[in-house]
Amino acid sequence: MKYALILMAALMAIPAAQADRFYGPNGSNVGRTERSGNTTRYYDRSGSYIGSAQHDSNGNTRYYDRSGSYVGSSSRSGDTTRYYDRTGSYSGSASRSGNTTRYYDRSGSYSGSATESGNDTRYYNRNGSYAGSRSR
């Protein structure tokens, strides 16, 4: 018990990183992210590290897999974010309006949406069916 209290006190002294949890359509945990500074780290449902993202102040992000290999990037301008694969080829976009983000594939076809409400985001597939959520 004494060691648990010491550990809790030590953890409380460390600034908390921003964390998001993701859930599937049935409510089961599918993973989480942790953000600290300009880095976001991604973890699967079992807590295993699966990759990271490095953000800069100009709206650009570079993505890496678990081994640290570069896998793609995104570039934000206004309310639109464009995504690129590891070769630099365009792979899709996201367009935000109010509390809704709409996603499009590389051909410009609608592929789904996300709607934010408070600390929660709900995701929908191209047919409008609920696909999961994020909670901060």
C-alpha contacts under 8 A as a table, 3 or more apart, distances in Angstrom:
res1	aa1	res2	aa2	distance
1	M	4	A	5.13
1	M	5	L	6.44
2	K	5	L	5.33
2	K	6	I	6.44
3	Y	6	I	5.06
3	Y	7	L	6.11
4	A	7	L	5.08
4	A	8	M	6.08
5	L	8	M	5.06
5	L	9	A	6.14
6	I	9	A	5.14
6	I	10	A	6.18
7	L	10	A	5.10
7	L	11	L	6.13
8	M	11	L	5.14
8	M	12	M	6.14
9	A	12	M	5.17
9	A	13	A	6.52
10	A	13	A	5.31
10	A	14	I	6.91
11	L	14	I	5.34
12	M	15	P	7.38
17	A	34	E	6.24
17	A	35	R	5.58
17	A	36	S	5.21
18	Q	34	E	5.72
18	Q	35	R	5.04
18	Q	36	S	6.70
18	Q	136	R	7.86
19	A	32	R	7.09
19	A	33	T	5.51
19	A	34	E	4.36
19	A	35	R	6.13
19	A	136	R	6.17
20	D	32	R	5.52
20	D	33	T	5.21
20	D	34	E	6.57
20	D	134	R	6.49
20	D	135	S	5.61
20	D	136	R	4.52
21	R	29	N	7.43
21	R	30	V	7.93
21	R	31	G	6.06
21	R	32	R	4.29
21	R	33	T	6.56
21	R	134	R	5.54
21	R	135	S	5.29
21	R	136	R	6.46
22	F	29	N	6.06
22	F	30	V	5.58
22	F	31	G	5.28
22	F	32	R	5.69
22	F	132	G	7.38
22	F	133	S	5.70
22	F	134	R	4.44
22	F	135	S	6.51
23	Y	26	N	7.69
23	Y	27	G	5.31
23	Y	28	S	5.30
23	Y	29	N	4.55
23	Y	30	V	5.20
23	Y	31	G	7.18
23	Y	132	G	5.42
23	Y	133	S	5.19
23	Y	134	R	6.31
24	G	27	G	5.24
24	G	28	S	5.41
24	G	29	N	6.49
24	G	30	V	6.09
24	G	131	A	6.47
24	G	132	G	4.31
24	G	133	S	6.63
25	P	28	S	7.47
25	P	130	Y	6.27
25	P	131	A	4.98
25	P	132	G	4.34
25	P	133	S	7.47
26	N	132	G	7.68
27	G	132	G	7.38
29	N	45	R	5.89
30	V	44	D	6.19
30	V	45	R	4.58
31	G	42	Y	7.59
31	G	43	Y	5.53
31	G	44	D	4.21
31	G	45	R	4.21
31	G	46	S	7.51
31	G	47	G	7.20
32	R	42	Y	6.12
32	R	43	Y	5.33
32	R	44	D	6.54
32	R	45	R	7.27
32	R	47	G	7.84
33	T	40	T	6.50
33	T	41	R	5.50
33	T	42	Y	4.60
33	T	43	Y	6.11
34	E	40	T	5.58
34	E	41	R	5.31
34	E	42	Y	6.78
35	R	38	N	7.33
35	R	39	T	5.71
35	R	40	T	4.26
35	R	41	R	6.37
36	S	39	T	5.56
36	S	40	T	6.50
38	N	54	Q	5.85
38	N	55	H	5.10
38	N	56	D	6.74
39	T	52	S	6.92
39	T	53	A	5.66
39	T	54	Q	4.78
39	T	55	H	6.28
40	T	52	S	5.48
40	T	53	A	5.12
40	T	54	Q	6.67
41	R	49	Y	7.40
41	R	50	I	7.84
41	R	51	G	6.01
41	R	52	S	4.34
41	R	53	A	6.56
42	Y	49	Y	6.00
42	Y	50	I	5.55
42	Y	51	G	5.28
42	Y	52	S	5.73
43	Y	46	S	7.66
43	Y	47	G	5.25
43	Y	48	S	5.25
43	Y	49	Y	4.46
43	Y	50	I	5.34
43	Y	51	G	7.33
44	D	47	G	5.30
44	D	48	S	5.51
44	D	49	Y	6.67
44	D	50	I	6.60
45	R	48	S	7.45
49	Y	66	R	6.41
50	I	65	D	6.17
50	I	66	R	4.70
51	G	63	Y	7.51
51	G	64	Y	5.47
51	G	65	D	4.21
51	G	66	R	4.34
51	G	67	S	7.63
51	G	68	G	7.27
52	S	63	Y	5.88
52	S	64	Y	5.27
52	S	65	D	6.56
52	S	66	R	7.43
53	A	61	T	6.36
53	A	62	R	5.54
53	A	63	Y	4.43
53	A	64	Y	6.19
54	Q	61	T	5.45
54	Q	62	R	5.26
54	Q	63	Y	6.58
55	H	59	G	7.07
55	H	60	N	5.92
55	H	61	T	4.45
55	H	62	R	6.73
56	D	59	G	6.03
56	D	60	N	5.56
56	D	61	T	6.42
57	S	60	N	7.32
58	N	76	R	7.89
59	G	75	S	5.79
59	G	76	R	4.84
59	G	77	S	6.98
60	N	73	S	7.29
60	N	74	S	5.69
60	N	75	S	4.45
60	N	76	R	6.18
61	T	73	S	5.41
61	T	74	S	5.16
61	T	75	S	6.48
62	R	70	Y	7.34
62	R	71	V	7.86
62	R	72	G	6.04
62	R	73	S	4.37
62	R	74	S	6.66
63	Y	70	Y	5.97
63	Y	71	V	5.59
63	Y	72	G	5.29
63	Y	73	S	5.70
64	Y	67	S	7.65
64	Y	68	G	5.23
64	Y	69	S	5.25
64	Y	70	Y	4.48
64	Y	71	V	5.31
64	Y	72	G	7.31
65	D	68	G	5.30
65	D	69	S	5.51
65	D	70	Y	6.67
65	D	71	V	6.51
66	R	69	S	7.45
70	Y	86	R	6.47
71	V	85	D	6.29
71	V	86	R	4.64
72	G	83	Y	7.56
72	G	84	Y	5.51
72	G	85	D	4.28
72	G	86	R	4.27
72	G	87	T	7.54
72	G	88	G	7.18
73	S	83	Y	5.92
73	S	84	Y	5.23
73	S	85	D	6.56
73	S	86	R	7.39
73	S	88	G	7.86
74	S	81	T	6.50
74	S	82	R	5.44
74	S	83	Y	4.35
74	S	84	Y	6.02
75	S	81	T	5.50
75	S	82	R	5.33
75	S	83	Y	6.67
76	R	79	D	7.25
76	R	80	T	5.74
76	R	81	T	4.14
76	R	82	R	6.39
77	S	80	T	5.49
77	S	81	T	6.29
79	D	95	S	5.74
79	D	96	R	5.10
79	D	97	S	7.08
80	T	93	S	7.02
80	T	94	A	5.68
80	T	95	S	4.48
80	T	96	R	6.36
81	T	93	S	5.48
81	T	94	A	5.14
81	T	95	S	6.49
82	R	90	Y	7.40
82	R	91	S	7.75
82	R	92	G	6.03
82	R	93	S	4.35
82	R	94	A	6.58
83	Y	90	Y	6.02
83	Y	91	S	5.43
83	Y	92	G	5.29
83	Y	93	S	5.71
84	Y	87	T	7.64
84	Y	88	G	5.25
84	Y	89	S	5.26
84	Y	90	Y	4.47
84	Y	91	S	5.08
84	Y	92	G	7.26
85	D	88	G	5.31
85	D	89	S	5.51
85	D	90	Y	6.63
85	D	91	S	6.25
86	R	89	S	7.45
90	Y	106	R	6.33
91	S	105	D	6.36
91	S	106	R	4.56
92	G	103	Y	7.56
92	G	104	Y	5.51
92	G	105	D	4.27
92	G	106	R	4.19
92	G	107	S	7.50
92	G	108	G	7.15
93	S	103	Y	5.86
93	S	104	Y	5.25
93	S	105	D	6.58
93	S	106	R	7.43
94	A	101	T	6.38
94	A	102	R	5.54
94	A	103	Y	4.42
94	A	104	Y	6.22
95	S	101	T	5.46
95	S	102	R	5.29
95	S	103	Y	6.55
96	R	99	N	7.28
96	R	100	T	5.77
96	R	101	T	4.19
96	R	102	R	6.39
97	S	100	T	5.49
97	S	101	T	6.30
99	N	115	T	5.72
99	N	116	E	5.24
99	N	117	S	7.30
100	T	113	S	6.97
100	T	114	A	5.65
100	T	115	T	4.51
100	T	116	E	6.46
101	T	113	S	5.47
101	T	114	A	5.13
101	T	115	T	6.50
102	R	110	Y	7.36
102	R	111	S	7.73
102	R	112	G	6.02
102	R	113	S	4.34
102	R	114	A	6.58
103	Y	110	Y	6.02
103	Y	111	S	5.42
103	Y	112	G	5.29
103	Y	113	S	5.73
104	Y	107	S	7.67
104	Y	108	G	5.28
104	Y	109	S	5.29
104	Y	110	Y	4.48
104	Y	111	S	5.10
104	Y	112	G	7.27
105	D	108	G	5.32
105	D	109	S	5.54
105	D	110	Y	6.63
105	D	111	S	6.24
106	R	109	S	7.46
110	Y	126	R	6.40
111	S	125	N	6.39
111	S	126	R	4.61
112	G	123	Y	7.50
112	G	124	Y	5.51
112	G	125	N	4.31
112	G	126	R	4.22
112	G	127	N	7.52
112	G	128	G	7.21
113	S	123	Y	5.84
113	S	124	Y	5.27
113	S	125	N	6.62
113	S	126	R	7.45
114	A	121	T	6.37
114	A	122	R	5.50
114	A	123	Y	4.38
114	A	124	Y	6.20
115	T	121	T	5.46
115	T	122	R	5.35
115	T	123	Y	6.64
116	E	119	N	7.35
116	E	120	D	5.80
116	E	121	T	4.27
116	E	122	R	6.53
117	S	120	D	5.38
117	S	121	T	6.20
119	N	135	S	5.88
119	N	136	R	5.34
120	D	133	S	7.06
120	D	134	R	5.62
120	D	135	S	4.62
120	D	136	R	6.53
121	T	133	S	5.44
121	T	134	R	5.05
121	T	135	S	6.59
122	R	130	Y	7.40
122	R	131	A	7.68
122	R	132	G	6.04
122	R	133	S	4.38
122	R	134	R	6.58
123	Y	130	Y	6.08
123	Y	131	A	5.30
123	Y	132	G	5.28
123	Y	133	S	5.68
124	Y	127	N	7.61
124	Y	128	G	5.27
124	Y	129	S	5.31
124	Y	130	Y	4.52
124	Y	131	A	4.92
124	Y	132	G	7.21
125	N	128	G	5.33
125	N	129	S	5.57
125	N	130	Y	6.63
125	N	131	A	6.01
126	R	129	S	7.52
